[in-house]
Amino acid sequence: MDEFVVATTVAVCLIFVLMAIGTPVFAALGLAGVVGIVMIEDLAFVLNRLKAFSYHQSASYLLTVIPLFILMGAFAHHAGVGQRLFGVARKWVGHRPGGLAMASILTCAGFAATSGSSVATAATVGSVAIPEMRKAGYDPRLSAGAVAAGGVLGVLIPPSVLLIFYAALTEVSAGKMLVAGVIPGILSTLVFMAGIWVICRGRGRSVRTGTEPAASWGARLASLADAWQVLLLFVVVLGGIYLGLVTPTEAGAVGAFAAFVMLLLARQARPQLKEKLLESCRSSITTTVMILFTMIGAGIFSYFLSLAQIPQLIAATVVEADVPPLAVIFLLLAIYFPLGMFLDAFSMLVITLPIMFPTVVSLGYDPIWFGILAVKMCEIGLITPPMGLNVYVIAGIDRSTPLTQIFRGAWWFVLMEIATTLILFFFPIIVTWLPDNMLGK
């Protein structure tokens, strides 16, 4: 057992050394796993195991849903779905304190229902909403922070690539994971909007927000016609999964085809239709390859951990320890906070789940519930420095606002994310009720 502990220590340290010198995460995980296996077995054993490892790790029917969801979001983006959604949300909440920031959150939530990527959500909504908030006199911190934070809804509200990724790593039901993200996604949206209202109504805050006249109820109801694309995709994808009519992969295929038709019918896309189709396919391929390479590297490292029996050892130690099980889950989730400052969401999951997941299962907790909480913690990493991928995306759109100011604006939403996660932590039924009542489950 001592040699296993030594091998694990060396492998973990090697991961951080390799990443510190700029090695891609998938390569750092794979190399560390190979070194660890060599220390336990030998080089011939490693070479024999690696012959078909990449094929067996990635040749999964479930994983085909990842490029389909990404392609659906790309088609929806080029079809102008985000721009129309912002117009709808603006009519409904634009007249309230911080109304355009609230409209940005609603638009992010709506676009997240057509895309599984937080970066795509933030970039699409940011390009539309930030110029409008700047014209209306909004504080740059609030406008940039709201869109950066709203973008994280893209990894929670289905169809979410990260939820599929979690399901693939842990072998839980992908359909249940997607359905489980609905109510937490709605809750996160409402908390963001309530937080914006509090910020803008607070007496001691120096947040400037513009005002605009309220739209009539007739105009608000008429504007809902512009949201039909999102509603259609949401019903086709999630409705089909919930009712048991289609598998997640089949839902992704149907959704991608529906978004493709929407792009073909979009007037603003016709002058550059060929370029938009090629760009959609190109972005889907590059993102999918990144995810699959990360899975292969993580798979090698996870195989090493299994050989060293580290997950089983940790799980047994935690179960036998005199610590409340809920406190253990809380501490496991807290680990994501510092990791999120340096790693992307996919890397965090592949590094932590091989150790955390057996512990969660051995304690008797619902893996779907834990998955949503883990994804929520990954969301926080998308808007915290120094990694904060969504913040850098917004900085590229809003070049007039310094990066430090965008991070300051995002910190308000970090606190809101923590509040939402605590609600889900103490009230698991919010997560589990919908997947437990799926038809055809």
C-alpha positions in Angstrom: 0.0 0.0 0.0 2.9 2.4 0.7 4.1 2.1 -2.9 0.6 3.0 -4.1 0.6 6.1 -1.9 4.1 7.1 -3.2 3.0 6.6 -6.8 -0.1 8.6 -6.3 1.8 11.5 -4.7 4.3 11.5 -7.5 1.6 11.4 -10.2 -0.5 14.2 -8.6 2.6 16.4 -8.2 3.5 15.7 -11.8 0.1 17.0 -13.0 0.6 20.4 -11.4 4.2 20.6 -12.6 3.2 19.9 -16.2 0.3 22.3 -16.1 2.6 25.0 -14.6 4.9 24.8 -17.6 2.0 25.1 -20.0 1.3 21.5 -20.8 -2.4 20.9 -22.0 -4.5 19.4 -19.3 -5.3 16.2 -21.2 -1.5 15.6 -21.8 -0.7 16.3 -18.1 -3.3 13.9 -16.9 -2.3 11.2 -19.4 1.5 11.5 -18.7 0.9 11.5 -15.0 -1.2 8.4 -15.3 1.4 6.6 -17.4 4.1 7.4 -14.9 2.0 6.2 -12.0 1.1 2.9 -13.8 4.8 2.3 -14.5 5.7 2.8 -10.9 3.0 0.2 -9.9 3.5 -2.3 -12.8 6.0 -1.8 -15.6 6.4 -0.2 -19.0 5.3 -3.3 -20.9 2.0 -3.4 -19.0 1.4 0.3 -19.8 2.1 -0.2 -23.5 -0.2 -3.2 -23.7 -3.0 -1.4 -22.0 -2.7 1.7 -24.1 -3.0 -0.1 -27.5 -6.8 0.4 -27.7 -7.4 2.6 -24.7 -8.3 5.8 -26.6 -10.8 3.9 -28.7 -12.5 2.2 -25.8 -12.6 5.5 -23.8 -14.1 7.6 -26.6 -16.1 5.1 -28.7 -19.3 5.6 -26.7 -22.8 6.1 -28.2 -23.6 8.6 -25.5 -20.7 10.9 -26.4 -22.2 11.5 -29.9 -24.6 13.8 -28.2 -21.8 16.3 -27.4 -21.1 17.5 -31.0 -24.9 17.5 -31.7 -25.6 19.8 -28.8 -22.7 22.1 -29.7 -23.8 22.1 -33.4 -27.4 23.0 -32.4 -26.2 26.0 -30.4 -24.0 27.2 -33.2 -26.8 27.0 -35.7 -29.1 28.8 -33.3 -26.5 31.5 -32.7 -26.1 32.2 -36.5 -29.9 32.1 -36.9 -30.1 35.2 -34.7 -31.9 33.5 -31.8 -30.0 35.5 -29.1 -30.8 38.9 -30.7 -34.5 38.2 -30.8 -34.6 36.8 -27.3 -33.0 40.0 -25.9 -35.7 42.0 -27.6 -38.4 39.9 -25.9 -36.8 40.1 -22.5 -36.3 43.8 -22.8 -40.0 44.4 -23.3 -40.9 42.4 -20.2 -38.3 43.7 -17.7 -36.4 46.5 -19.3 -38.3 49.2 -17.4 -37.4 47.8 -14.0 -34.3 48.9 -11.9 -31.4 47.1 -13.7 -33.9 46.0 -16.3 -31.5 45.5 -19.2 -29.2 43.5 -16.9 -32.2 41.4 -16.0 -33.0 41.1 -19.7 -29.5 39.9 -20.3 -29.9 37.1 -17.7 -33.2 36.0 -19.2 -31.7 36.0 -22.6 -28.8 33.9 -21.4 -31.3 31.4 -19.8 -33.2 31.3 -23.1 -30.2 30.8 -25.3 -28.8 28.2 -22.9 -31.8 26.1 -23.8 -30.5 26.0 -27.3 -26.7 25.6 -26.5 -24.7 23.5 -24.2 -21.8 25.9 -23.8 -21.3 28.7 -21.3 -18.8 30.5 -23.5 -21.1 30.5 -26.5 -23.9 31.8 -24.4 -21.8 34.6 -22.9 -20.4 35.6 -26.3 -23.8 35.5 -28.1 -25.7 37.5 -25.5 -22.8 39.8 -24.7 -22.5 41.0 -28.3 -26.1 42.0 -28.2 -26.7 43.2 -24.7 -23.6 45.1 -23.7 -23.8 47.8 -26.4 -27.4 48.4 -25.4 -26.6 48.7 -21.7 -23.7 51.1 -22.6 -26.1 53.3 -24.5 -28.6 53.3 -21.6 -25.9 54.5 -19.2 -25.4 51.3 -17.2 -22.4 50.9 -14.9 -19.8 48.8 -16.9 -19.2 46.5 -13.9 -22.9 45.6 -13.7 -23.4 45.1 -17.5 -20.3 43.1 -18.1 -20.6 41.1 -14.9 -24.3 40.2 -15.6 -23.5 38.8 -19.0 -20.5 36.9 -17.8 -22.5 35.4 -15.0 -25.5 34.7 -17.2 -23.3 32.7 -19.5 -22.7 30.1 -16.8 -26.4 29.1 -17.2 -25.2 27.4 -20.4 -23.6 24.6 -18.5 -26.6 24.0 -16.3 -29.8 24.5 -18.3 -30.2 21.6 -20.7 -29.0 20.8 -23.3 -25.7 21.0 -21.3 -22.5 19.5 -22.6 -21.1 19.5 -19.0 -24.0 17.5 -17.7 -23.5 14.9 -20.5 -19.8 14.9 -19.6 -20.6 14.2 -15.9 -23.0 11.4 -17.0 -20.3 9.8 -19.2 -17.6 9.9 -16.5 -19.9 8.5 -13.8 -22.1 6.3 -15.9 -25.3 7.7 -14.5 -28.4 8.4 -16.6 -27.7 11.2 -19.1 -31.4 11.8 -19.5 -31.9 12.2 -15.8 -28.9 14.5 -15.6 -30.3 16.8 -18.3 -33.8 16.9 -16.8 -32.3 17.5 -13.3 -30.8 20.8 -14.6 -34.1 22.4 -15.4 -35.4 23.6 -12.0 -31.9 24.5 -10.7 -31.4 26.5 -13.9 -34.7 28.4 -13.3 -33.7 29.0 -9.7 -30.3 30.4 -10.7 -32.0 32.7 -13.2 -34.4 34.0 -10.6 -31.6 34.5 -8.0 -29.5 36.5 -10.5 -32.5 38.7 -11.3 -33.4 39.3 -7.7 -29.7 40.1 -7.0 -29.6 42.6 -9.7 -32.8 44.3 -8.3 -31.2 44.4 -4.9 -27.9 45.9 -6.3 -29.8 48.6 -8.2 -32.2 49.4 -5.4 -29.5 49.5 -2.7 -29.0 53.0 -1.3 -25.3 52.8 -0.6 -24.2 51.5 -4.0 -22.6 53.5 -6.8 -24.2 51.5 -9.6 -25.6 53.5 -12.5 -28.5 52.1 -14.5 -30.5 53.8 -17.1 -34.2 53.7 -17.4 -36.6 53.2 -20.3 -40.4 53.3 -20.7 -42.4 50.3 -19.9 -43.9 48.4 -22.8 -47.6 47.8 -22.9 -49.0 44.4 -22.1 -50.0 44.0 -25.7 -46.5 44.6 -26.9 -45.1 42.2 -24.3 -47.5 39.4 -25.3 -46.9 40.0 -29.0 -43.1 39.8 -28.5 -43.4 36.2 -27.3 -43.8 35.3 -31.0 -40.1 36.0 -31.4 -39.3 33.3 -28.8 -40.8 30.4 -30.7 -37.5 29.0 -31.8 -36.2 28.6 -28.2 -39.5 27.1 -27.2 -39.5 24.6 -30.1 -35.9 23.5 -29.4 -36.6 23.1 -25.7 -39.7 21.0 -26.3 -38.1 18.9 -28.9 -35.0 18.2 -26.9 -36.0 18.1 -23.2 -39.7 17.3 -23.8 -38.7 14.2 -25.8 -36.3 13.1 -23.2 -38.7 13.7 -20.3 -41.6 11.8 -21.9 -39.3 8.9 -22.8 -39.9 9.4 -26.6 -36.2 9.8 -27.5 -32.8 9.1 -26.0 -30.5 12.1 -25.3 -28.5 11.3 -28.4 -31.7 11.1 -30.6 -32.9 14.4 -29.0 -29.6 16.0 -29.9 -29.9 14.9 -33.5 -33.4 16.1 -33.8 -32.5 19.4 -32.1 -29.5 20.0 -34.3 -31.6 19.4 -37.4 -34.3 21.8 -36.2 -31.7 24.5 -35.6 -30.2 23.8 -39.0 -33.6 24.4 -40.6 -34.0 27.6 -38.6 -30.6 28.8 -39.9 -31.7 28.1 -43.5 -34.9 30.1 -43.0 -33.2 33.0 -41.2 -33.2 36.1 -43.5 -30.2 37.7 -41.9 -28.1 34.6 -42.4 -28.8 34.1 -46.2 -26.1 36.5 -47.5 -23.4 34.5 -45.7 -25.1 31.2 -45.3 -22.2 29.1 -46.5 -19.7 30.8 -44.2 -22.0 30.4 -41.2 -22.5 26.7 -41.9 -18.8 26.1 -42.1 -18.1 28.1 -39.0 -20.8 26.2 -37.1 -19.3 22.8 -38.1 -15.7 24.0 -37.5 -16.5 25.2 -33.9 -18.3 22.0 -33.1 -15.4 19.9 -34.3 -12.8 21.8 -32.4 -14.8 21.8 -29.1 -15.7 18.1 -29.4 -12.0 17.1 -30.0 -11.0 19.1 -26.9 -13.5 17.4 -24.8 -12.7 13.9 -26.1 -8.9 14.4 -25.6 -9.6 15.5 -22.1 -11.6 12.4 -21.5 -8.8 10.2 -22.8 -6.2 11.8 -20.6 -8.5 11.6 -17.6 -9.3 8.0 -18.4 -5.6 7.1 -18.2 -5.2 8.8 -14.9 -8.4 7.3 -13.6 -7.2 3.8 -14.6 -4.0 4.5 -12.6 -6.0 5.5 -9.5 -8.1 2.3 -9.8 -4.9 0.2 -9.9 -3.7 2.0 -6.9 -7.1 1.5 -5.2 -7.0 5.2 -4.1 -10.8 5.9 -4.6 -11.7 2.8 -2.6 -9.2 3.7 0.2 -10.6 7.2 0.5 -14.2 6.1 0.4 -13.6 3.5 3.1 -11.7 6.0 5.3 -14.5 8.6 5.0 -17.2 6.1 5.7 -15.4 4.9 8.8 -14.5 8.4 10.1 -16.7 10.0 12.7 -17.7 12.9 10.5 -21.3 13.8 9.5 -21.9 12.6 5.9 -23.3 16.0 4.9 -20.2 17.7 6.1 -18.1 15.4 3.9 -20.1 16.3 0.8 -19.8 20.0 1.8 -16.0 19.7 2.0 -15.8 17.8 -1.3 -17.7 20.6 -3.0 -15.6 23.3 -1.3 -12.5 21.8 -3.1 -14.0 23.0 -6.4 -13.7 26.7 -5.3 -9.9 27.0 -5.4 -9.6 24.5 -8.3 -12.0 26.8 -10.3 -9.5 29.6 -10.1 -6.9 27.7 -12.2 -8.8 25.0 -14.1 -11.7 24.8 -16.6 -14.9 23.0 -15.7 -14.1 19.8 -17.7 -10.6 19.5 -16.2 -12.0 19.9 -12.7 -14.5 17.1 -13.2 -12.1 14.7 -14.7 -9.5 15.2 -11.9 -11.9 15.1 -9.0 -14.7 12.6 -9.9 -12.6 9.4 -9.8 -12.0 10.1 -6.1 -15.1 12.0 -5.1 -17.8 9.9 -6.8 -17.1 6.6 -5.0 -17.2 8.5 -1.7 -20.6 10.1 -2.6 -22.1 6.7 -3.6 -20.7 4.9 -0.5 -22.3 7.5 1.7 -25.7 6.8 0.1 -26.3 10.2 -1.6 -28.0 10.7 -4.9 -25.3 10.9 -7.7 -27.7 13.1 -9.8 -28.0 15.6 -6.9 -24.2 15.6 -6.4 -23.7 16.1 -10.1 -25.8 19.3 -10.2 -23.9 20.6 -7.2 -20.6 19.9 -8.8 -21.6 21.6 -12.0 -22.8 24.6 -9.9 -19.3 24.8 -8.3 -17.8 24.6 -11.8 -20.0 27.6 -12.8 -18.4 29.7 -10.1 -14.9 28.9 -11.6 -16.1 30.4 -14.9 -16.4 33.9 -13.3 -13.6 33.9 -10.7 -10.0 35.1 -11.2 -7.5 34.4 -12.5 -9.1 31.7 -14.9 -12.6 33.1 -15.2 -13.1 32.0 -18.9 -16.4 33.8 -19.3 -14.9 37.1 -18.0 -12.2 36.9 -20.6 -14.9 36.3 -23.3 -16.7 39.5 -22.2 -13.5 41.4 -22.0 -13.0 40.6 -25.7 -16.4 42.0 -26.5 -16.4 45.0 -24.1 -12.9 46.4 -24.7 -13.7 49.7 -23.1 -14.1 48.1 -19.6 -10.9 47.0 -17.8 -10.6 43.3 -17.0 -10.4 44.1 -13.3 -13.7 46.0 -13.4 -15.4 43.0 -15.1 -14.1 40.7 -12.4 -15.4 43.1 -9.7 -18.8 43.1 -11.3 -18.8 39.3 -11.5 -18.1 39.0 -7.8 -21.6 40.1 -7.0 -22.8 37.1 -9.0 -20.3 34.7 -7.3 -22.1 35.5 -4.0 -25.5 34.8 -5.7 -24.1 31.5 -7.1 -23.0 30.4 -3.6 -26.4 31.3 -2.2 -28.1 29.2 -4.9 -25.8 26.2 -4.4 -26.5 26.3 -0.6 -30.3 26.2 -1.4 -29.8 23.1 -3.6 -27.4 21.6 -1.0 -30.0 21.7 1.8 -33.0 21.0 -0.3 -32.1 18.1 -2.6 -35.7 17.6 -3.7 -35.3 20.7 -5.9 -32.9 18.7 -8.0 -34.3 15.2 -7.8 -38.0 15.8 -8.1 -38.2 16.2 -11.9 -35.9 13.3 -12.9 -37.6 11.0 -10.4 -40.9 11.7 -12.1 -39.7 11.2 -15.7 -41.8 9.1 -18.0 -40.1 6.1 -19.6 -37.2 6.4 -17.1 
